Amino acid sequence: MATIAEEKDRMTRRIFNFGAGPAVLPEPVLEEVQRDLLALPGAGMSILEISHRSKTFEEILDGAIADVRRLAAIPSNYHVLFLGGGASLQFSMVPMNLLGADRSADYVVTGVWSKKAVKEAQKVGMVSIAATTEDEGFSRIPQQSELRLDAEAAYVHITTNNTIYGTEWQKEPETGSVPLVADVSSDVFSRPIDVSRYALLYAGAQKNLGPAGVTLVVIREDLLAHSPQGLPTMLDYNTHAKDKSLYNTPPVFAVYVVRLVVKWMLEMGGLEAVGRANAAKAQALYDAIDSSGGFYRPHAKPDSRSNMNVTFRLPSEDLEKAFVSEAAKEGLSGLKGHRSVGGIRASIYNAMPKKGVDALVGFMKKFAGKNG
Ligand SMILES: Cc1ncc(COP(=O)(O)O)c(C=O)c1O
C-alpha cells in the first residue's frame, strides 16, 4: 500500500500535457505564480485582488506590452492590445471594424476555425473564399498560385496554424497592397515573425502565451481609421487602442501570466531560439511517424506540417483508443485527436519540454513494436 506521502506525491506530480489548449505552461512561470500568489512583491496583496488601476498592475501591463514588442520586434506603428472574448470574438471584431457593408474580404479556408471566421464576417459584409482545402480534409495549406485574391478586397484573412488538422502556413501569402489579417492563436510567437507583413494579428492566449481569458491583438495604426462610427464601444479597436486596454477591467491575472511567459521566452533567447526548439521537437515526432513503416499515418501533407500540432492516425480506431489510454497511464496526456479528424493529436507548444516529446517518441516506438 502507498503511504500518504507517496499518494500525495502521485496526485500532485506533473505529467506531460499534450492537450490543444488551454495547454502546458512553462514550469518556471507556474512556480513564480505560485510563489507570489499570496502577495506580489511590494504590493502586499495577490494579483487576483489587485486593482487594474493600481501602479503595480500598470507596471505589469506596460511590461507585458513592452516585452511583447521586444520579443516580436513589433514596429512602433502597431498597437499591442489585451482584450477579452477569445479569438472567437475577433472573428466578429475584425469584419465589424475593417470590412464595412459595401466591401468584400478574402478568406482562405484551411479548417474549422477559418470557417467560423467566415461565418461571422458574412454577418457583416461580403466574403469571398480565396481558396479552401476542405475537400482534401484540410490536410494542406493552399499554394500561392491557388489563391483567388481580389486586389480591391478590404483584407485577406488566414489562420496561420490549424490546430485541429495540424497544418501550418510555412510563409505568409503575398497579398500586394491588401492588408493581411491572421488568426495566430495556435502558433503565435512559436518562431520568428515579420510583423510588418501583417496588418492585424490576433491570438487567444491559452496555447502559447498564457492562461485562457485574454486575447492578444496587434493592429497597425492606420487600420484604426477604418472602424465605422456607431460600433458598440467594446467592439471598436479604437476604444482599446486609445485607453491602452484599460477602458474596462482587463483580465488582470491572465495578463500577468502572459507577461511572465513572454519574459521566459526572452530569457530563452527570443523567437529564434524558441523556433529552433520547436522545430527540433516537431522533427522528432514526424521522424517517429515517417519511420514507423506506415503504422502511424500523418494527416498533414509534408509541405504543410505544423510544428505545433502533430496529427496522425493508427491502423484502426481500436488501436487509437488503446494508444490514448496506454499513453495516459505513462503520464502522456491529452493525445486524443479532435472529434472532426479522429486519431491522435500531439500539441507541442512552446512550453512543452523536449523531454516530453522524447517520452512520447519512446512510447510510440514501443506501441508500434507491440501492435504493428
Ligand atoms: C486557430 C484557432 N482560432 C481560434 C480559436 C478559438 O479561440 P477562443 O476559444 O479563444 O475563442 C482556436 C481555439 O482552439 C484556435 O485553435
PDBQT file of the ligand as one rigid body, heavy atoms in Angstrom, charges set to zero:
ROOT
HETATM    1  C1  LIG A 401      -6.709  28.649 -34.596  1.00  0.00    +0.000 C 
HETATM    2  C2  LIG A 401      -7.760  28.924 -33.572  1.00  0.00    +0.000 A 
HETATM    3  N1  LIG A 401      -8.540  30.017 -33.710  1.00  0.00    +0.000 NA
HETATM    4  C3  LIG A 401      -9.497  30.304 -32.821  1.00  0.00    +0.000 A 
HETATM    5  C4  LIG A 401      -9.728  29.522 -31.729  1.00  0.00    +0.000 A 
HETATM    6  C5  LIG A 401     -10.817  29.892 -30.763  1.00  0.00    +0.000 C 
HETATM    7  O1  LIG A 401     -10.234  30.502 -29.696  1.00  0.00    +0.000 OA
HETATM    8  P1  LIG A 401     -11.054  31.006 -28.405  1.00  0.00    +0.000 P 
HETATM    9  O2  LIG A 401     -11.510  29.779 -27.699  1.00  0.00    +0.000 OA
HETATM   10  O3  LIG A 401     -10.033  31.805 -27.671  1.00  0.00    +0.000 OA
HETATM   11  O4  LIG A 401     -12.188  31.827 -28.871  1.00  0.00    +0.000 OA
HETATM   12  C6  LIG A 401      -8.944  28.381 -31.520  1.00  0.00    +0.000 A 
HETATM   13  C7  LIG A 401      -9.159  27.522 -30.340  1.00  0.00    +0.000 C 
HETATM   14  O5  LIG A 401      -8.650  26.431 -30.211  1.00  0.00    +0.000 OA
HETATM   15  C8  LIG A 401      -7.941  28.081 -32.474  1.00  0.00    +0.000 A 
HETATM   16  O6  LIG A 401      -7.165  26.989 -32.330  1.00  0.00    +0.000 OA
ENDROOT
TORSDOF 0
